[in-house]
Amino acid sequence: MDFTDITLKIPKSTDLYFNNIVTLESTSNFNQELLKTINEYDLEISKNKALLNTIGIESPNKYQDINIYLQTYGGSIYDGFATHDIISEQVNKHLFDINIKCSGHIMSMGIILLLSVPYENRFAFKNTSFMIHQAHTSKFGKLQELEEDVEETRRLNDMLTDIILKNTDITKEQLEKVYKEKLDWFINTEEALNLKLISKII
């Protein structure tokens, strides 16, 4: 038998779904599911590597990918950042790929979730819509509280901008136009492809 073309398969599905508003509850549930799936996958890889070593093969040619199917209107900035960072950490730790496949609508913090994986691992179905806008708040209170909220919102907006500029071909000028004119910038899949929000339409 030729073992050089072995591809590891794991018994559980490696498809995960985030089809929610970005909240503490939805991201906490997703983060736990993602980490549980990855831990189970790592265990299977360890078992298979031990088996492969006994027949003199170091590793298979390709590990099975983990696919995250994403659809969200966005939501909490803080909770979105938490999930973005957890996905990014896992991307950098493992030999298998983590892909994000977009459908329906990827809006607001959904863009940041999408950008948690490398460019070549970002895909979208053809009827997906994307939307980018400025960070915003609906906080009310005393003048001092409002001033503090404005400062914090500005800090968060700078963080959003930094992630977008570093991971796409979207320019600072394009974002500044959106921010200054208070626009909701809607983007179709062809435009998303040209802007390198995604690498392929599927």
KOLTOR-794534 format. One record per residue (C-alpha): x, y, z; residue in three letters; residue number from 1. Coordinates in Angstrom, 1 decimal. Example, Ala and Ser with C-alpha at 12.3 -4.5 7.8 and 13.67 -1.06 7.14 Angstrom:
% KOLTOR-794534
<<12.3; -4.5; 7.8>; "ala"; 1>
<<13.7; -1.1; 7.1>; "ser"; 2>
//
This chain:
% KOLTOR-794534
<<0.0; 0.0; 0.0>; "met"; 1>
<<1.2; 3.5; -0.8>; "asp"; 2>
<<0.9; 5.5; 2.4>; "phe"; 3>
<<2.3; 8.8; 0.9>; "thr"; 4>
<<-1.2; 10.0; -0.1>; "asp"; 5>
<<-2.9; 9.5; 3.2>; "ile"; 6>
<<-5.3; 12.3; 4.1>; "thr"; 7>
<<-6.4; 12.4; 7.8>; "leu"; 8>
<<-10.1; 12.3; 8.3>; "lys"; 9>
<<-11.7; 12.9; 11.7>; "ile"; 10>
<<-15.1; 11.4; 12.6>; "pro"; 11>
<<-16.8; 14.6; 13.7>; "lys"; 12>
<<-17.8; 17.3; 11.3>; "ser"; 13>
<<-15.4; 20.3; 11.1>; "thr"; 14>
<<-18.1; 22.7; 9.9>; "asp"; 15>
<<-19.0; 25.4; 12.5>; "leu"; 16>
<<-21.6; 28.1; 12.2>; "tyr"; 17>
<<-21.9; 31.6; 13.4>; "phe"; 18>
<<-25.3; 33.0; 12.3>; "asn"; 19>
<<-26.0; 35.4; 15.1>; "asn"; 20>
<<-25.9; 39.0; 16.3>; "ile"; 21>
<<-22.5; 39.5; 17.9>; "val"; 22>
<<-23.2; 39.4; 21.7>; "thr"; 23>
<<-21.4; 38.1; 24.8>; "leu"; 24>
<<-23.6; 35.0; 24.7>; "glu"; 25>
<<-23.4; 34.2; 21.0>; "ser"; 26>
<<-19.6; 34.7; 20.9>; "thr"; 27>
<<-19.0; 32.8; 24.2>; "ser"; 28>
<<-21.0; 29.8; 22.8>; "asn"; 29>
<<-19.1; 29.9; 19.5>; "phe"; 30>
<<-15.7; 30.3; 21.1>; "asn"; 31>
<<-16.3; 27.3; 23.3>; "gln"; 32>
<<-17.5; 25.2; 20.3>; "glu"; 33>
<<-14.5; 26.3; 18.2>; "leu"; 34>
<<-12.0; 25.4; 20.9>; "leu"; 35>
<<-13.7; 22.1; 21.7>; "lys"; 36>
<<-13.7; 21.1; 18.0>; "thr"; 37>
<<-10.0; 22.1; 17.7>; "ile"; 38>
<<-9.0; 20.2; 20.8>; "asn"; 39>
<<-10.8; 17.1; 19.5>; "glu"; 40>
<<-9.1; 17.5; 16.2>; "tyr"; 41>
<<-5.7; 17.8; 17.8>; "asp"; 42>
<<-6.3; 14.6; 19.7>; "leu"; 43>
<<-7.2; 12.7; 16.5>; "glu"; 44>
<<-4.1; 14.2; 14.8>; "ile"; 45>
<<-1.9; 13.0; 17.6>; "ser"; 46>
<<-3.4; 9.5; 17.4>; "lys"; 47>
<<-3.0; 9.3; 13.7>; "asn"; 48>
<<0.5; 10.7; 13.8>; "lys"; 49>
<<1.5; 8.0; 16.3>; "ala"; 50>
<<0.0; 5.4; 13.9>; "leu"; 51>
<<1.7; 6.9; 10.9>; "leu"; 52>
<<5.1; 6.9; 12.7>; "asn"; 53>
<<4.8; 3.2; 13.3>; "thr"; 54>
<<4.7; 2.7; 9.5>; "ile"; 55>
<<7.5; 5.2; 8.9>; "gly"; 56>
<<5.5; 8.2; 7.7>; "ile"; 57>
<<5.9; 11.6; 9.4>; "glu"; 58>
<<2.7; 13.3; 8.4>; "ser"; 59>
<<-0.1; 13.2; 5.9>; "pro"; 60>
<<-0.1; 15.5; 2.9>; "asn"; 61>
<<-3.2; 17.4; 3.9>; "lys"; 62>
<<-5.1; 17.9; 7.1>; "tyr"; 63>
<<-8.9; 18.3; 6.9>; "gln"; 64>
<<-9.9; 22.0; 7.1>; "asp"; 65>
<<-12.1; 23.6; 9.7>; "ile"; 66>
<<-14.8; 25.7; 8.0>; "asn"; 67>
<<-16.6; 28.5; 9.7>; "ile"; 68>
<<-19.9; 29.5; 8.0>; "tyr"; 69>
<<-20.5; 33.1; 8.9>; "leu"; 70>
<<-23.6; 35.3; 8.6>; "gln"; 71>
<<-24.2; 38.3; 11.0>; "thr"; 72>
<<-25.5; 41.8; 11.1>; "tyr"; 73>
<<-22.7; 42.6; 13.6>; "gly"; 74>
<<-23.1; 43.7; 17.2>; "gly"; 75>
<<-20.9; 44.2; 20.2>; "ser"; 76>
<<-17.4; 45.6; 19.3>; "ile"; 77>
<<-15.8; 44.1; 22.5>; "tyr"; 78>
<<-17.2; 40.6; 22.0>; "asp"; 79>
<<-16.4; 40.7; 18.3>; "gly"; 80>
<<-12.8; 41.5; 19.1>; "phe"; 81>
<<-12.6; 38.7; 21.5>; "ala"; 82>
<<-13.7; 36.1; 18.9>; "thr"; 83>
<<-11.5; 37.7; 16.3>; "his"; 84>
<<-8.5; 37.2; 18.5>; "asp"; 85>
<<-9.4; 33.7; 19.5>; "ile"; 86>
<<-9.8; 32.6; 15.9>; "ile"; 87>
<<-6.5; 34.4; 14.9>; "ser"; 88>
<<-4.6; 32.6; 17.7>; "glu"; 89>
<<-5.9; 29.2; 16.5>; "gln"; 90>
<<-5.0; 30.0; 12.9>; "val"; 91>
<<-1.4; 30.6; 13.9>; "asn"; 92>
<<-1.1; 27.5; 16.2>; "lys"; 93>
<<-2.2; 24.7; 13.9>; "his"; 94>
<<-1.2; 22.9; 10.7>; "leu"; 95>
<<-4.7; 22.6; 9.4>; "phe"; 96>
<<-6.5; 25.5; 7.7>; "asp"; 97>
<<-9.3; 27.5; 9.3>; "ile"; 98>
<<-11.6; 29.0; 6.6>; "asn"; 99>
<<-14.4; 31.4; 6.8>; "ile"; 100>
<<-17.2; 31.1; 4.3>; "lys"; 101>
<<-19.6; 34.0; 4.1>; "cys"; 102>
<<-23.3; 34.0; 3.2>; "ser"; 103>
<<-26.2; 36.3; 3.4>; "gly"; 104>
<<-24.9; 39.4; 5.2>; "his"; 105>
<<-21.6; 40.2; 6.8>; "ile"; 106>
<<-22.0; 43.6; 8.4>; "met"; 107>
<<-20.3; 45.8; 10.9>; "ser"; 108>
<<-18.4; 43.6; 13.4>; "met"; 109>
<<-18.9; 40.7; 11.0>; "gly"; 110>
<<-16.2; 42.2; 8.8>; "ile"; 111>
<<-13.8; 42.0; 11.7>; "ile"; 112>
<<-14.7; 38.3; 12.3>; "leu"; 113>
<<-14.1; 37.7; 8.6>; "leu"; 114>
<<-10.7; 39.2; 8.9>; "leu"; 115>
<<-9.6; 36.9; 11.7>; "ser"; 116>
<<-8.3; 34.4; 9.1>; "val"; 117>
<<-5.7; 35.0; 6.3>; "pro"; 118>
<<-6.8; 36.4; 2.9>; "tyr"; 119>
<<-6.5; 33.0; 1.1>; "glu"; 120>
<<-8.9; 31.4; 3.7>; "asn"; 121>
<<-11.7; 33.9; 3.2>; "arg"; 122>
<<-14.6; 33.0; 0.8>; "phe"; 123>
<<-18.1; 34.1; 0.1>; "ala"; 124>
<<-21.1; 32.7; -1.7>; "phe"; 125>
<<-22.1; 34.9; -4.7>; "lys"; 126>
<<-25.2; 36.5; -3.1>; "asn"; 127>
<<-23.4; 37.7; 0.0>; "thr"; 128>
<<-23.5; 41.4; 1.0>; "ser"; 129>
<<-21.0; 43.1; 3.1>; "phe"; 130>
<<-21.2; 46.4; 5.0>; "met"; 131>
<<-18.7; 48.6; 6.8>; "ile"; 132>
<<-19.5; 51.7; 8.9>; "his"; 133>
<<-18.0; 53.7; 11.7>; "gln"; 134>
<<-18.1; 52.5; 15.3>; "ala"; 135>
<<-21.0; 54.0; 17.1>; "his"; 136>
<<-22.6; 54.1; 20.5>; "thr"; 137>
<<-26.1; 54.9; 21.9>; "ser"; 138>
<<-24.9; 55.9; 25.4>; "lys"; 139>
<<-26.7; 58.6; 27.3>; "phe"; 140>
<<-25.6; 60.4; 30.5>; "gly"; 141>
<<-23.8; 63.3; 32.0>; "lys"; 142>
<<-21.4; 65.4; 30.0>; "leu"; 143>
<<-18.3; 63.8; 31.5>; "gln"; 144>
<<-19.7; 60.3; 30.7>; "glu"; 145>
<<-20.5; 61.3; 27.2>; "leu"; 146>
<<-17.0; 62.8; 26.7>; "glu"; 147>
<<-15.4; 59.5; 28.0>; "glu"; 148>
<<-17.7; 57.5; 25.7>; "asp"; 149>
<<-16.6; 59.5; 22.7>; "val"; 150>
<<-13.0; 59.0; 23.5>; "glu"; 151>
<<-13.5; 55.2; 23.9>; "glu"; 152>
<<-15.5; 55.0; 20.7>; "thr"; 153>
<<-12.7; 56.8; 18.9>; "arg"; 154>
<<-10.2; 54.3; 20.3>; "arg"; 155>
<<-12.3; 51.4; 19.2>; "leu"; 156>
<<-12.8; 52.9; 15.7>; "asn"; 157>
<<-9.0; 53.2; 15.4>; "asp"; 158>
<<-8.7; 49.5; 16.2>; "met"; 159>
<<-11.3; 48.6; 13.6>; "leu"; 160>
<<-9.6; 50.7; 11.0>; "thr"; 161>
<<-6.2; 49.2; 11.7>; "asp"; 162>
<<-7.5; 45.6; 11.2>; "ile"; 163>
<<-9.3; 46.5; 8.0>; "ile"; 164>
<<-6.3; 48.4; 6.5>; "leu"; 165>
<<-3.8; 45.7; 7.4>; "lys"; 166>
<<-5.9; 42.8; 6.0>; "asn"; 167>
<<-7.5; 44.2; 2.8>; "thr"; 168>
<<-6.9; 46.6; -0.1>; "asp"; 169>
<<-9.4; 49.0; 1.4>; "ile"; 170>
<<-7.7; 52.4; 1.7>; "thr"; 171>
<<-7.6; 54.9; 4.5>; "lys"; 172>
<<-9.2; 57.4; 2.2>; "glu"; 173>
<<-12.2; 55.1; 1.5>; "gln"; 174>
<<-12.7; 54.5; 5.2>; "leu"; 175>
<<-12.4; 58.2; 6.1>; "glu"; 176>
<<-15.1; 59.0; 3.5>; "lys"; 177>
<<-17.4; 56.4; 5.1>; "val"; 178>
<<-16.7; 57.9; 8.6>; "tyr"; 179>
<<-17.0; 61.5; 7.7>; "lys"; 180>
<<-20.2; 61.1; 5.7>; "glu"; 181>
<<-21.7; 58.6; 8.3>; "lys"; 182>
<<-22.2; 56.1; 5.5>; "leu"; 183>
<<-23.2; 52.4; 5.7>; "asp"; 184>
<<-20.9; 51.2; 2.9>; "trp"; 185>
<<-22.5; 48.2; 1.2>; "phe"; 186>
<<-20.3; 45.9; -0.8>; "ile"; 187>
<<-21.2; 43.1; -3.1>; "asn"; 188>
<<-19.1; 40.0; -3.7>; "thr"; 189>
<<-17.3; 41.2; -6.8>; "glu"; 190>
<<-16.3; 44.4; -5.0>; "glu"; 191>
<<-15.3; 42.4; -1.9>; "ala"; 192>
<<-13.1; 40.3; -4.2>; "leu"; 193>
<<-11.5; 43.4; -5.6>; "asn"; 194>
<<-11.0; 44.9; -2.2>; "leu"; 195>
<<-9.5; 41.6; -0.9>; "lys"; 196>
<<-12.1; 41.2; 1.8>; "leu"; 197>
<<-12.3; 37.7; 0.3>; "ile"; 198>
<<-10.1; 35.7; -2.0>; "ser"; 199>
<<-12.7; 33.7; -3.9>; "lys"; 200>
<<-16.5; 33.6; -4.7>; "ile"; 201>
<<-17.8; 30.1; -4.2>; "ile"; 202>
//
